[in-house]
Amino acid sequence: MKAAVYEGPRTVEVKDVPDAKIEHPCDIIVKITTTNICGSDLHMYEGRTSFESGRTLGHENMGQVVEVGSAVRKVQVGQYVVLPFNIACGFCKQCERGMTNYCLTMQPEPALAGAAYGFAEMGPYQGGQAELLRVPYGDFNALRLGEDAAERQTDYVMLADIFPTGYHATEMANVKPGDQTIVFGAGPVGLMAAYSAVLKGAGRVWVADHQPDRLRKAEEIGAIPINIAEQDPAEVVKEATLGLGADNGCECVGYQAHDHQGDEDASLTLNGLIDSVRFTGDIGVVGVFLPEDPGGEEAQGELEAQGKVPIDFGKMWFKGQRMGTGQAPVKRYNRALRDLIAAGKAKPSFIVSHELGLDDAPTAYEHFDARDEGWTKVVLHPDGHGNGSKR
């Protein structure tokens, strides 16, 4: 089968690799029809993680089941399914508590928790930017889709990661109807957090970034764009809230946050939120932060390379703010969000800018990594249905 394989910093090659196969009676094999390039893939693409050369990328996947293991009882061959990026067992202590993002069974390193497809430090599992994908514990991990799955793939594939992740940010930030919410980052996850806040009935949602094309997307869904190259988000929000600040905020950028001039500062968005959110407000952090960043010392400093970020903790403590962090437990939200899509209440595909074939993956990574104008979200179709152009 063909797959998009990481071969070192900023090098992705589409090549033949061994076919995915059943390795455990609970496995299923999915023919991938739609898979996304995620912003967190770029951390690996740029060589800023421990991701090994020769591994297949891709953790936002959906497709059609083509084989099931002997112990699979629910999922059937021929069904369309979307796959949470969290690979979970369903029966460990964390999974029983609904924290499938920190599964203890699927992570082979005893000192760690959590597993994912094609992701650094999250197990040996291959990614889904490929023609086939092995899915462990298929009955638990695969979310079955309805009759409209084939024609609405660009909506349903967002359930693998970014839609639930954006929603998780708003859950940790405790976004409620009528709230004033600020989102730092207008990338795909930031746009999904803003969209989730809008769906929840937030009164006003601001989105702060410096990419004009992404800010235009935020405006399309009813959010208020703030271009950080021109305005201080905290001042904008305070001016609109009698100096109090937003009720809550979401961090959707991560440790490679940088200003409009390209200078990296992992504390930039965190401190921006601490300043922007009111006393006793809530902050949800879903942007990726890691305990080790191979490129961090050169880009930022020695402490940042160790995941030690100089945030304004004194101000955060003084303001009595609460901060939630970590990857999303996708299964906690994906069924409800699926039903919103099916009912026509949500259409997360608004962020998609390009639908391409798998062979276009190297070029797509290059453009998406460069944040080129108009490359807001790339969808790959390993089954050959990519149209080779912008939507």
N, C-alpha and C positions, 0 to 999 in steps of 0.2 A: 504494500500500500504506500501511497505518497503521504508525506508529512512535512510540516514546517519545522525545521530542526535548527536549534541554536548552535552556532559554531564559533562563538567568541563574541566579544564586544562589537555591537552594531553589525553583526553578520548572521543572517538567517538564510538558510538554503532549503529549497523544496527538493526532497530526495526520497528514494525508495527505502523503506524500513520494514522490518518483519511485521506481518499482519497481527493486529490485536487478536487475542484468543482467550477462550474460557480457561481460567486458572483455578477456579474454586466453584463448587456447585451453586453458590449464590450469585455468581457473576452474570452479567448480560453483556452482549456486544451490540453497540449502536453504530449504525452507518450515519456519520455526521453529515448533516445537510446544511447546517448553519453554525458558524462559530465566530466569535468576535475577537478583535485585538483590544485588549484592556490597557488602561493607563498603567496598571501595576506590571503588565508584561514589559513595559519600557524600562523599569528598574533592572530587570534581568537582561534585556536587550542591550542596555548601555554598559553592562558589566559591573553593576553596582550591587550585586548579590553573589552568593556562592553557587548559583545555578551552573550545572556542569555542561560542558560542550557535548553535543551528541544527543541531547534530550529534546523531545518534542514539546513545543509550547502550546498554550491554549487551555484556559479554564472556564470559558463561557461557551457552553456547548449545548446543542440540541440535535435531534435526529430521529431516525426510525430504527426500531429494534429489529435485528436480523438473526439473533441467536440468544437463547437463554440457557442457563445452567440447570442441572437436574433438580436443584432445590428451590428454584424460582416458582412462585405460586401465583403472583398477581399480574406481573408484567407479561405481555404476550408479544410474540413476533408480529411485526407489522404495525405496532402502535408507535405514534410519535410521542417522544418524551423530551423534557428539558431537564438538565442535570445540574443540581446545585454544585458550585465549585468546591464546597466542603464535601470531602469523602468521609462518611460516617458509618458506624456499625449499627447504631440504633439501640444498643443494649449496655454500653458502658455507663459509668456514673455520670459523665458529662452529658451523654446523649439522653439519658433518662431525665435529666434536668432541662432538656431542650437546648443545650449548648453544643450542637453538632459541629460548631466551628472549633471546638476544642476536644474532639473525639480522642480518647486514649487508646483505642484499639488499632486504628489505622495508621497512627504515627509510630513508626518503628523505634524511634529514639525514646527511651523511658523518661528522660528528663524533659521531654517536650510534649506538646499536645496539638492536635489539629493536623489535618491532611488535605491535600488538594491536587488537582490535575495539573501537571506541568508547572510546578511552582517551587521556588527555592525553599529548602529547609522544611518542606511539608510532605515528606515521603518520596518514594521512588517512582511515583505514578506518572505515566506519560500523559501528555496533553492531548487536547482534542482538535488542534489545528491539523487534522489528518482525516483520512477517509474512513477510518474505523477507530472506535474507542472502547476499551474494556472498562466496564462500570462495576466496581465491587458492590455487593449487597444491593443488587438492582431493585428488588422489591421496596427497599427503604429509600434509596437515593434517587430513583427516577420518579419524576412527577409526570403523570400521564396527561396528555392534552386531548382536546376535543376534535370534532370533525373539521374545524376551521384551521387546524394546526399548519397544514401545508401552505395555505395562502397567507397566513399571518405570522410567518416565522420571524420576521424582524421585530415583531412585538414580543412573542413568547420567548425568544432567545435571551431577552434582557432579564428574564427570571432566573437565569443561571448565576447572576452576580449583581450587576449594577443597580437594577431596580430594587431588589431587597436590600442591597447595601445602602443605597441612598435612603430608603425607608428606615433602615436600622439607625442611621444617623439621626433622623428626626425622632425616633423612639427614645434614644439615649438623651436627646436634647429636650424631651418631654414637650414636643410641639403639640399645641391644642388649638381648637377653633378660636379665631380672633387674635392669635398671638402675632407678635412682631418677630420675625426670624431672619437671621443673616447667615448666608452660606458663603464660606471662603472656598473658591475654586469653581470654575465653570466648565471643567472637563466633564466627561460622561457621568461620573459619580456625583459631582456637584450639581449637575443639571437634574439628575434623578432625585437628589435630596430636595432641591427646590421644588421639583414637580410633586414630590411626596408631601411637602409642606402645603402646597396649594391644594392637593387632593384632601388633606386633612382640614382645610378651611382656615389656614393662617390668614390673618388680616392683611399683613404686608410681608413680602419676602424679598430681601435684597440678595443679590449675588455679586460677589467681588472677585475680579480677575483683571487681566490686562490684555486678553485676547479678544479683539472686537467681534470676530465671527462667533465665538462662543457666547459672548454677552448678548449678541442679537438673538441667539437661541433661547437664552434665559428670558428675554423680553417677550418672545413669542408665547411663552406659557404663563405670562402674567406677572413675572418677577420684575424687580426694579434693578437694572444693571448699575454697577459701580465700577468704573475703570480706575484701577489703582495707580495707573500712570498719571492720572489727572486729579484724583480725589483720595482723601484719607477715609477709608470705610467707617472707622469709628466716629469721625466727625460728622459724616453724612447721617449715620444712624442716630447719633445723639441729637443732632439738630431737628430730626423728625420726631423725636420722642421726649421733648422737653428736657433734654440733657440726661435722661435716665439710661438709655441704651436699649438694645433689643431684649425681648424676653428670653431668647435662647439662640443658639448658633450651632452650625455644623462645620467641621473641618474636613475637607474632601480633597486635600492636596498631598500631604505627606512629607517625608523627610527631604525630598528634593525641591521643596518650595523655593521659589526665586522671585526677585522683583522684576519690574518691567525692563530692566537693563540686563537681566540674565544672571545677576549675582545670587548665588544660593545662600539660603538662610533657613535652616530647619525650624527655627523658632518663629519665623515670620507670621505664619497664619495662626499659630497657637496664641501668640501675644496679641495679634490683631483681634482675635475672638475675646480674649480676656478683657481687652479694652472696650470692645463693642457691646458686650453683653452686660446687662444690668446687675446690680447687687442681687444675690441669691438666684441668679439665672443658671440655666443648664447648658452644657456644651457636649456635643457628641462628636467624637473623633473617629472617622473611618479611613482617613488617609493613612497610607502605609508608613509606619515607623519601625525600624529594625534595631536589634541590639548590636549589629555589626554592619558597617557599610564600607566595603573595600575601596570605594572611591571617595569616601567622605573626607579624609584628611586633606587631600589635594584640593577638593572643591570647597571645603568649609573649615575644617580644623581637626585636631587630634581628638577632642572630646566628642565631636559629632560623629567621627568614625566609629566610636564606641556606643553610639546611640544616646549620648548624653546631651540633651538639648537645653539651652539656657532660657527657660521660660520665666515669665514674671510671676513666680509662685507667690511672692509676697502680696501682690495686687490681687491675685486670684483668691488667696486666703482671706484677705481683708474684705473682699466683696462677697465672701460666703458662697462662691460658685461651686457647682458640682460638675465633674467631667467624667463622661463614660468613654471607654476606648475599646478598640479591637475589631477584628473581622466580624462580619455579619453571620449569624446563624440562619442561613438562607431558608431552611425548611420551616422556620418559625413564621415566615411571611409569604412564601412563594405560592401556596395554595390560594390564599385570599387575593393576592395580587393577580394570579392567573384568572380568577373569576371576575375581577374588575376589567381585565382585558377582554375576556369573553363577552361580557355584558356591554362592551363599548364605553365603559366609564374611564378607561385608561388606555393611552396609546403611546407607550414609551419609545416606539420607533421614530418619534419626531427627531431624535438626535442623530439618526443614521445619515451619513453623508455619502458613503461609498459602499456598493455591493460588488465584490470582486471574486474571482476564482482563486483557488488555493495557490496556483502558480504565481499569482500576483502578490503573494505574502511578502517577499523581500522588498519590493517597491513600496507596498503599503506601510510596512514598518518604518521605512526611511521617511516617508512623508508625515506619518503620524507622530514619529519621534521629533521631527523638526517643527511640529505644530504649524505646518503650512496652512495658509488660508483655506478654509473650507473643509479641512480634514478633521471633522468633529468626532466621528465614530465610524470605524471600518468593520464591515461584516464580510466574512469569507464564506464561500459556498464550495466545500470540497466535492460535492456531487456534480459540479460543473454548471450550476445554474447562475453563477455570477454574471452580471451584465457588463463587467469590465469598465464601468464608468461611474460618475456621480449619479445619485438618484435624481 
